[in-house]
């Protein structure tokens, strides 16, 4: 059985998040806050990174940041990366 520990996740231009890195404790990390601060965005980013889908298993969900008029910003690169420890070794996974 493989032992996997999520060490950190970085969102860049993912659904309105310009740049954010969240580091995780090896035992427990709590993500909490008011509505709209990015709690669900972390989970969506992790699912997109691993499977290319959202929580509803849609591949066509919008990951790009939108401008003030609600239009997607097409000329920016969306990226999610994570550092994971797998059986004692460190690996980085990235989706762009």
Secondary structure, 3 states (H helix, E strand, C coil): CCCEEEEEEEEEEECCEEEEEEECCCCCCCCCCCCCCCHHHHHHHHHHHHHCCCCCCCCCCCCECECCCCCECCCCCCEEEEEEEECCEEEEEEEC
